[in-house]
Amino acid sequence: MSISIYRKATNTDTEIHYFSNHHFEQKISAFRYYIKRMITLPISQAGSNKERVIINAMAKSNVFPESIIRNLRTKLPLKK
């Protein structure tokens, strides 16, 4: 049995834009959740890679620097 992360067909990948006037913590909270979910769920390596590509695409569409997402990915597993 394989577990993967489900997204509705109507998912728009819209999060708080990087250049909005929200606090930084509010801007990255969704990405923190997505990365934490990817780490904690027992998904396969292929599923994890697919999720990583989706998260990067969401970050790119909301103009987030790649370095911020990469830093979240490296720091969150340390807090596990």
DSSP file (Angstrom, degrees, kcal/mol; ACC not computed):
  #  RESIDUE AA STRUCTURE BP1 BP2  ACC     N-H-->O    O-->H-N    N-H-->O    O-->H-N    TCO  KAPPA ALPHA  PHI   PSI    X-CA   Y-CA   Z-CA
    1    1 A M              0   0    0      0, 0.0     2,-0.4     0, 0.0     0, 0.0   0.000 360.0 360.0 360.0 138.1    0.0    0.0    0.0
    2    2 A S        -     0   0    0     41,-0.0     2,-0.4    42,-0.0    41,-0.1  -0.945 360.0-153.8-118.5 133.9    1.3    3.4   -0.9
    3    3 A I        +     0   0    0     -2,-0.4    41,-0.7    39,-0.4     2,-0.3  -0.878  20.1 168.6-105.9 135.5    0.4    6.7    0.8
    4    4 A S        -     0   0    0     -2,-0.4     2,-0.5    39,-0.1    44,-0.0  -0.899  40.2 -94.9-137.6 170.1    0.5   10.0   -0.9
    5    5 A I        -     0   0    0     -2,-0.3     2,-0.3    42,-0.1    33,-0.0  -0.758  39.5-140.3 -90.9 127.3   -0.6   13.5   -0.3
    6    6 A Y        -     0   0    0     -2,-0.5     2,-0.4     0, 0.0    -1,-0.0  -0.683  19.0-176.7 -91.5 137.3   -4.0   14.3   -1.8
    7    7 A R        -     0   0    0     -2,-0.3    -2,-0.0     4,-0.0     0, 0.0  -0.999  28.9-115.9-130.2 136.2   -4.8   17.7   -3.4
    8    8 A K    >   -     0   0    0     -2,-0.4     3,-1.7     1,-0.1     0, 0.0  -0.280  25.0-117.3 -65.4 154.7   -8.2   18.6   -4.7
    9    9 A A  T 3  S+     0   0    0      1,-0.3    -1,-0.1     3,-0.0     0, 0.0   0.744 114.7  58.7 -65.1 -22.3   -8.5   19.2   -8.5
   10   10 A T  T 3  S+     0   0    0      2,-0.0    -1,-0.3     0, 0.0     2,-0.1   0.300  74.0 133.0 -90.8  10.0   -9.5   22.8   -7.7
   11   11 A N    <   -     0   0    0     -3,-1.7    -4,-0.0     1,-0.1     0, 0.0  -0.417  35.6-171.5 -63.2 131.4   -6.3   23.5   -5.8
   12   12 A T        -     0   0    0      2,-0.1    -1,-0.1    -2,-0.1     3,-0.1   0.498  29.2-131.2-105.7  -5.6   -4.8   26.9   -7.0
   13   13 A D        +     0   0    0      1,-0.2     2,-0.6    49,-0.0    48,-0.1   0.781  54.5 151.1  59.6  28.4   -1.4   26.8   -5.3
   14   14 A T        +     0   0    0      3,-0.0    -1,-0.2    48,-0.0     2,-0.2  -0.825  11.6 157.7 -97.4 123.4   -2.1   30.4   -4.1
   15   15 A E        -     0   0    0     -2,-0.6     2,-0.3    43,-0.2    12,-0.1  -0.651  56.8 -56.0-125.2-176.5   -0.4   31.4   -0.8
   16   16 A I        -     0   0    0     -2,-0.2    46,-0.1    11,-0.2    14,-0.0  -0.531  66.3-114.2 -66.5 125.8    0.4   34.7    0.7
   17   17 A H    >   -     0   0    0     -2,-0.3     3,-1.6     1,-0.1     5,-0.3  -0.275  16.8-123.1 -63.1 145.6    2.7   36.5   -1.8
   18   18 A Y  T 3  S+     0   0    0     44,-2.1    -1,-0.1     1,-0.3    45,-0.1   0.833 109.8  49.2 -61.5 -34.2    6.3   37.1   -0.8
   19   19 A F  T 3  S+     0   0    0     43,-0.2    -1,-0.3     2,-0.1    -2,-0.1   0.227  86.4 116.3 -93.2  14.9    6.0   40.9   -1.3
   20   20 A S  S <  S-     0   0    0     -3,-1.6     7,-0.1     1,-0.1    -4,-0.0  -0.255  78.9-110.0 -75.1 171.2    2.8   41.3    0.6
   21   21 A N  S    S+     0   0    0      2,-0.0     2,-0.1    -2,-0.0    -1,-0.1   0.160  78.7 117.0 -91.4  19.7    2.6   43.4    3.8
   22   22 A H  S    S-     0   0    0     -5,-0.3     2,-0.0     1,-0.1     5,-0.0  -0.417  77.5 -88.9 -79.7 161.3    2.1   40.4    6.1
   23   23 A H     >  -     0   0    0      1,-0.1     4,-1.7    -2,-0.1     3,-0.5  -0.371  37.7-115.2 -65.4 151.1    4.6   39.4    8.8
   24   24 A F  H  > S+     0   0    0      1,-0.2     4,-2.0     2,-0.2     5,-0.2   0.875 115.0  56.4 -58.6 -39.9    7.3   37.0    7.6
   25   25 A E  H  > S+     0   0    0      1,-0.2     4,-0.8     2,-0.2    -1,-0.2   0.863 106.8  50.0 -62.2 -35.8    6.0   34.2    9.9
   26   26 A Q  H  4 S+     0   0    0     -3,-0.5     4,-0.5     1,-0.2     3,-0.3   0.867 108.6  53.7 -69.3 -35.7    2.6   34.5    8.3
   27   27 A K  H  < S+     0   0    0     -4,-1.7     4,-0.4     1,-0.2     3,-0.3   0.891 115.9  36.5 -66.5 -40.0    4.1   34.3    4.8
   28   28 A I  H  X S+     0   0    0     -4,-2.0     4,-2.6     1,-0.2    -1,-0.2   0.490  90.5  93.2 -94.5  -1.8    6.0   31.1    5.5
   29   29 A S  H  X S+     0   0    0     -4,-0.8     4,-2.1    -3,-0.3    -1,-0.2   0.893  86.2  49.4 -61.2 -40.2    3.5   29.3    7.7
   30   30 A A  H  > S+     0   0    0     -4,-0.5     4,-2.6    -3,-0.3    -1,-0.2   0.923 112.9  46.7 -64.7 -43.4    1.9   27.5    4.8
   31   31 A F  H  > S+     0   0    0     -4,-0.4     4,-2.4     2,-0.2     5,-0.2   0.868 109.8  54.0 -67.6 -35.3    5.2   26.3    3.5
   32   32 A R  H  X S+     0   0    0     -4,-2.6     4,-2.4     2,-0.2    -1,-0.2   0.916 110.7  47.3 -61.6 -42.2    6.3   25.2    7.0
   33   33 A Y  H  X S+     0   0    0     -4,-2.1     4,-2.6    -5,-0.2    -2,-0.2   0.935 111.9  49.1 -64.5 -46.8    3.1   23.1    7.2
   34   34 A Y  H  X S+     0   0    0     -4,-2.6     4,-2.0     1,-0.2    -2,-0.2   0.902 114.4  44.9 -61.6 -41.6    3.6   21.5    3.8
   35   35 A I  H  X S+     0   0    0     -4,-2.4     4,-2.0     2,-0.2    -1,-0.2   0.907 112.8  50.2 -70.3 -41.5    7.2   20.6    4.5
   36   36 A K  H  X S+     0   0    0     -4,-2.4     4,-2.5    -5,-0.2     5,-0.2   0.901 111.1  49.9 -62.7 -40.0    6.4   19.3    8.0
   37   37 A R  H  X S+     0   0    0     -4,-2.6     4,-2.0     1,-0.2    -1,-0.2   0.901 109.5  51.5 -64.1 -40.7    3.6   17.2    6.5
   38   38 A M  H  < S+     0   0    0     -4,-2.0     5,-0.3    -5,-0.2    -1,-0.2   0.870 114.4  44.0 -63.4 -36.7    5.9   15.8    3.9
   39   39 A I  H  < S+     0   0    0     -4,-2.0    -2,-0.2     1,-0.1    -1,-0.2   0.892 117.3  42.2 -76.0 -40.6    8.5   14.9    6.6
   40   40 A T  H  < S+     0   0    0     -4,-2.5    -2,-0.2    -5,-0.2    -3,-0.2   0.781  94.5  85.4 -85.4 -26.9    6.1   13.3    9.1
   41   41 A L  S  < S-     0   0    0     -4,-2.0     2,-2.1    -5,-0.2   -36,-0.1  -0.498  85.7-118.9 -74.5 144.5    3.8   11.3    6.8
   42   42 A P        +     0   0    0      0, 0.0   -39,-0.4     0, 0.0     2,-0.2  -0.428  58.8 150.2 -81.8  67.9    5.0    7.8    5.9
   43   43 A I        -     0   0    0     -2,-2.1   -39,-0.1    -5,-0.3   -41,-0.0  -0.637  48.2-101.2 -98.2 159.3    5.2    8.4    2.2
   44   44 A S     >  -     0   0    0    -41,-0.7     4,-2.3    -2,-0.2     5,-0.2  -0.153  33.7-104.8 -70.9 170.2    7.6    6.8   -0.2
   45   45 A Q  H  > S+     0   0    0      1,-0.2     4,-2.4     2,-0.2     5,-0.2   0.881 123.6  51.9 -63.8 -38.2   10.7    8.4   -1.6
   46   46 A A  H  > S+     0   0    0      2,-0.2     4,-2.2     1,-0.2    -1,-0.2   0.902 110.4  48.4 -65.4 -40.1    9.0    9.0   -4.9
   47   47 A G  H  > S+     0   0    0      2,-0.2     4,-2.2     1,-0.2    -2,-0.2   0.871 110.8  51.0 -65.8 -37.1    6.0   10.6   -3.2
   48   48 A S  H  X S+     0   0    0     -4,-2.3     4,-2.2     2,-0.2    -2,-0.2   0.898 110.2  48.8 -66.8 -41.2    8.4   12.8   -1.2
   49   49 A N  H  X S+     0   0    0     -4,-2.4     4,-1.9     2,-0.2    -2,-0.2   0.901 111.0  50.5 -64.6 -40.8   10.2   13.9   -4.3
   50   50 A K  H  X S+     0   0    0     -4,-2.2     4,-2.0     1,-0.2    -2,-0.2   0.908 111.2  48.7 -63.0 -42.4    6.8   14.7   -6.0
   51   51 A E  H  X S+     0   0    0     -4,-2.2     4,-2.6     1,-0.2    -2,-0.2   0.878 108.0  54.5 -65.7 -38.2    5.7   16.7   -3.0
   52   52 A R  H  X S+     0   0    0     -4,-2.2     4,-2.2     1,-0.2    -1,-0.2   0.898 108.2  49.4 -62.3 -40.6    9.1   18.6   -3.0
   53   53 A V  H  X S+     0   0    0     -4,-1.9     4,-2.1     2,-0.2    -2,-0.2   0.900 111.4  49.2 -64.9 -41.1    8.5   19.5   -6.7
   54   54 A I  H  X S+     0   0    0     -4,-2.0     4,-2.3     2,-0.2    -2,-0.2   0.912 110.8  49.4 -65.6 -43.0    5.0   20.8   -5.9
   55   55 A I  H  X S+     0   0    0     -4,-2.6     4,-2.4     1,-0.2    -2,-0.2   0.912 111.2  49.6 -63.0 -42.4    6.2   22.8   -2.9
   56   56 A N  H  X S+     0   0    0     -4,-2.2     4,-2.4     1,-0.2    -1,-0.2   0.885 110.0  51.1 -64.2 -37.8    8.9   24.4   -5.0
   57   57 A A  H  X S+     0   0    0     -4,-2.1     4,-2.3     2,-0.2    -2,-0.2   0.900 110.2  49.3 -66.3 -40.0    6.3   25.2   -7.8
   58   58 A M  H  X S+     0   0    0     -4,-2.3     4,-1.2     2,-0.2    -2,-0.2   0.915 111.8  48.9 -63.3 -42.4    4.1   26.9   -5.2
   59   59 A A  H  <>S+     0   0    0     -4,-2.4     5,-3.0     1,-0.2     3,-0.3   0.907 111.7  49.2 -63.9 -41.2    7.0   28.9   -3.9
   60   60 A K  H ><5S+     0   0    0     -4,-2.4     3,-1.4     1,-0.2    -1,-0.2   0.897 108.5  52.2 -65.9 -40.3    8.0   30.0   -7.3
   61   61 A S  H 3<5S+     0   0    0     -4,-2.3    -1,-0.2     1,-0.3    -2,-0.2   0.727 112.6  46.2 -70.3 -19.9    4.4   31.0   -8.3
   62   62 A N  T 3<5S-     0   0    0     -4,-1.2   -44,-2.1    -3,-0.3    -1,-0.3   0.150 116.9-114.1-106.5  17.5    4.3   33.2   -5.1
   63   63 A V  T < 5 +     0   0    0     -3,-1.4    -3,-0.2     1,-0.2    -2,-0.1   0.772  58.3 158.8  60.1  34.7    7.8   34.7   -5.8
   64   64 A F      < -     0   0    0     -5,-3.0    -1,-0.2    -6,-0.1     2,-0.1  -0.705  47.1-110.4 -84.0 137.4    9.5   33.1   -2.7
   65   65 A P    >>  -     0   0    0      0, 0.0     4,-1.1     0, 0.0     3,-0.9  -0.432  20.7-129.2 -63.8 140.4   13.3   32.9   -2.9
   66   66 A E  H 3> S+     0   0    0      1,-0.2     4,-2.4     2,-0.2     5,-0.2   0.805 104.9  65.2 -61.5 -30.0   14.4   29.3   -3.2
   67   67 A S  H 3> S+     0   0    0      1,-0.2     4,-2.3     2,-0.2    -1,-0.2   0.845  97.2  54.4 -65.4 -33.7   16.8   29.7   -0.3
   68   68 A I  H <> S+     0   0    0     -3,-0.9     4,-2.0     2,-0.2    -1,-0.2   0.929 111.2  44.1 -66.0 -44.7   13.9   30.3    2.1
   69   69 A I  H  X S+     0   0    0     -4,-1.1     4,-2.2     2,-0.2    -2,-0.2   0.900 113.2  51.7 -67.2 -40.3   12.2   27.0    1.2
   70   70 A R  H  X S+     0   0    0     -4,-2.4     4,-1.7     1,-0.2    -2,-0.2   0.904 109.3  50.4 -62.7 -41.2   15.6   25.2    1.2
   71   71 A N  H  X S+     0   0    0     -4,-2.3     4,-2.3     2,-0.2     5,-0.2   0.889 109.0  51.4 -64.9 -39.2   16.3   26.5    4.7
   72   72 A L  H  X S+     0   0    0     -4,-2.0     4,-2.4     1,-0.2    -1,-0.2   0.920 108.4  52.3 -61.8 -42.6   12.9   25.4    6.0
   73   73 A R  H  < S+     0   0    0     -4,-2.2    -1,-0.2     1,-0.2    -2,-0.2   0.851 114.3  41.9 -63.5 -34.0   13.5   21.9    4.6
   74   74 A T  H  < S+     0   0    0     -4,-1.7     4,-0.4    -5,-0.1    -1,-0.2   0.827 117.8  44.8 -83.5 -30.7   16.9   21.6    6.4
   75   75 A K  H  X S+     0   0    0     -4,-2.3     4,-0.8    -5,-0.2     3,-0.5   0.844 103.1  62.0 -83.9 -33.6   15.8   23.2    9.7
   76   76 A L  T >< S+     0   0    0     -4,-2.4     3,-1.0     1,-0.2     4,-0.4   0.897  98.9  53.7 -64.5 -41.8   12.4   21.4   10.3
   77   77 A P  G >4 S+     0   0    0      0, 0.0     3,-0.9     0, 0.0    -1,-0.2   0.815 102.2  61.1 -63.3 -25.6   13.8   17.8   10.4
   78   78 A L  G 34 S+     0   0    0     -3,-0.5    -2,-0.2    -4,-0.4    -3,-0.1   0.806 103.2  50.2 -68.5 -27.5   16.2   19.0   13.2
   79   79 A K  G <<        0   0    0     -3,-1.0    -1,-0.2    -4,-0.8    -3,-0.1   0.504 360.0 360.0 -86.0  -3.9   13.2   19.9   15.4
   80   80 A K    <         0   0    0     -3,-0.9    -1,-0.2    -4,-0.4    -2,-0.1   0.483 360.0 360.0 -61.0 360.0   11.5   16.5   14.9
